[in-house]
Amino acid sequence: MLFGRIIMFFMALLLAMVLPLQAGPPKGQPVNPLKQWSGSVDDLFLMKGMPKFIISAEELEKLWQAWKVSGPVPQVDFSKELVLVATSRGSILHLSPILDDKGDLTDVGLATMDLLPGFRYVIAVVSRERVKTVNGKELTAKAEKSHPKTNSAPELADFGVSGVEVQSVKTMDTHKINAEVSNAVRKDEAWTQEAVLVALKFIGSGLKGHTKIIDVRTPPEQRDTATITVTESGYLDDAINGERWRLWLVKGADGIWTIQRALWAQLCDRPGRRFYSAGKCP
């Protein structure tokens, strides 16, 4: 009997540690995510102001890069799908979306009550079918598919690819990485004095595919500018074989490197079709 009471005590304790992130269980049908990613972020500041749901490619890319989620930004057809986001300071987090009969989608999160450094996240793609609101909020932004903007001929040429068609490229925002460089300088972090390390801090040093090639070009007369091209290939994806970044960096009088310009595109690879594009691969 004592042994049985001990087991029941620990079961009750475990159940008490896992609580929903909102009050009251919603009524409705469970919604199974089409795709899902989870992980942990060390910087607790990045948890502030994060969206509960995403209905645009730009917003998803911004979150993906800020949290440094592993792998390329997923291609989502926002005319038919949306993205739910849940976070927690607890060590374990689960997302269980519920759709009620009025079309309100509730992103029920279940998390442990223990507090660890940083935060945990779950990012899930779900169908927009029958969804009118999310957590009571209307989907006000216009649903969209990912269409690349039209690039000028010089922009496509600057991407520096030969032998493979370049349909479109994206100019990436470098303000965040340069601010990170400034903060690192105040802490006397040595990586800010190496152009390649600054580039990899921006792109991510991990290997997403089978191969990562880093090409560094500096003018022979001076060493205060650099053009760095990083090409990754061998992604385990049906449509995307890899990614390519081309970065232009400048070294200040203090020896610190900053990124002045950055272009990006992914390598779409289908039978009979192979090209770089900043838009969705067919």
Helices and strands as residue ranges (DSSP letters): H 2-17, E 18-20, E 29-30, E 35-41, G 44-47, E 53-54, H 57-66, E 81-88, E 93-99, E 104-112, E 119-127, E 133-134, E 137-138, H 153-158, E 165-166, E 170-171, H 175-186, G 190-193, H 195-203, E 211-217, E 225-233, E 240-251, E 257-270, E 273-277
